Amino acid sequence: MDGNAYEVGDRVGDYEVIEILGAGGFGQVYKVRNTLSDRIEALKVLLPSHIGDTALTERFMREIKVQAALQHQNIANLLGVQKQDNRILMFLEYIDGVTLDKALDRGRLSAGTTAAIGAQVLDALAYAHAAGVVHRDVKPANIMIQKNGTVKLMDFGIARFGSDRKLTSTGAAIGSLHYMSPEQINALPDLDGRTDLYSLGIVMYQSMTGTKPFDGPSDFSIMSGHLNMAPAPPITLDPSVPRAINDVVLCAVEKNRDHRFHTAQAFRQALDQAMGGRYPKVEVAMPVNGSAAGSSTVPTVPIGRSVTGPTAAMSTAPPIPPPIPTQNPMPSGYAQAPPLPPPHSGPVPVIYVNYKSPTVAAVFGFLVSWAGALYVGKTSMAFLLLCVEIAVATASCVASFAPRRTNLSSGTMIELLFHCYTAWLCHKWATERNARAGVPQMPNYPRY
């Protein structure tokens, strides 16, 4: 050991270095074996060039505290911390698998596999956000896929914990440029979990299509894409992508964070609806002696071709219906939201079809009220109702398809009140007709 870096075979306390895994953020990562328990773990220390840097040492300590606060099956867990030779050693759960960026080097993944990976990352983000942690660096290199299909979110090196804003006090953007949200690029001080959802949307877009939605020869061109350009819908790059998943991803990468999913739970619910609640097992090529294995895995496919085999069948069949309306939960105290809260009123993404839309209500209400008016002999009134319904339905259609609509509840309420009134009117007419015809009335029963 040269005093600055560990080598294979070096002893670090009760641990033996058995492999150099690489650098992550500002830390060097090693595969180590506990000589007492024989357990394989990951060791992370500051990069040699950063030793003595007070600011980075403080950031490393923050990462340790963030990891210590998180214990979840989809997050790489902290196992212990030691201090030795003026170095702080962070021992993490060793994950035997491959990062998503390495898997994508072999080709894009099917939409079903992408959704299955995204669902597990969303579970991790929902847990982290509930604990007040915003990751801020969700990208393929920080998503690890194990051999059993479990997905782990890693590297909380630049995460923000609670109200701590030390890392953004200088106004500099922090993150990985290809996956940064517009608010990260603008270095806004009030970042919340929606920035992680945008980054995950970009990751899923790349995973399904094999290309990043915003790229270019310079940092400026990439940032300009995030801020000003609309991404090409994944389905236009590969028609085999189901429309429902296409819509979910586009909602996640909205420029305006108020138009995205407000919580990881809402994102996960929409993904569940798009997949019909069924996800394929996550299978990607695993490294074998430093190289990727290719014989036992199936999900990667070239753009423009459909997947064949059991995994493809699960991810694309049976046909996935259009997503049902979903409201983005946005409870107060969002960072402490419980898992899967019931949805309530809030912005509705433009991509969703509201099955209680004013248009559908108008058509149904017209049939009921018009038929009721004819039944009681009010032909002229039936014609008037028809004219009113046509006018209201036309206005509702215009409102329903207006760009950037945020809420249809007011139009639906107007339709509901109108049809309640016409129903009462038809009942009143029928009562009068029965009285004229001598039909006995219903007795008045006591009301409780």
ABEGO torsion letter per residue (X at the ends): XAGABBBBGBBBEABBBABBAEBBEABBBBBBBBAAAGBBBBBBBBBAAABGBAAAAAAAAAAAAAAAABBBAABBBBAEBBBBGGBBBBBBBBBBBBBAAAAAAAEBBBAAAAAAAAAAAAAAAAAAAAAGBBAGABBAAABBBBAAGBBBBBGAAABBBEABAAAAAAGBBBEBAAABBAAAAAGBAABBAAAAAAAAAAAAAAAAAGBBABBEABAAAAAAAAAABBBBBAAAABAABBAAAAAAAAAAABABAAABBABAAAAAAAAAAAAGGBBBBBBBBBBBGGBBBAAABAABBBBGBBBBEAAAAAAAOBBBBBBBBBBBBBBBGAAABBBGBBBBBEBBBAABBBAABAAAAAAAAAAAAAAAAAAAGBAAAAAAAAAAAAAAAAAAAAAAABBGBABAAAAAAAAAAAAAAAAAAAAAAAAAAAAAAGBBBBBBBBBX
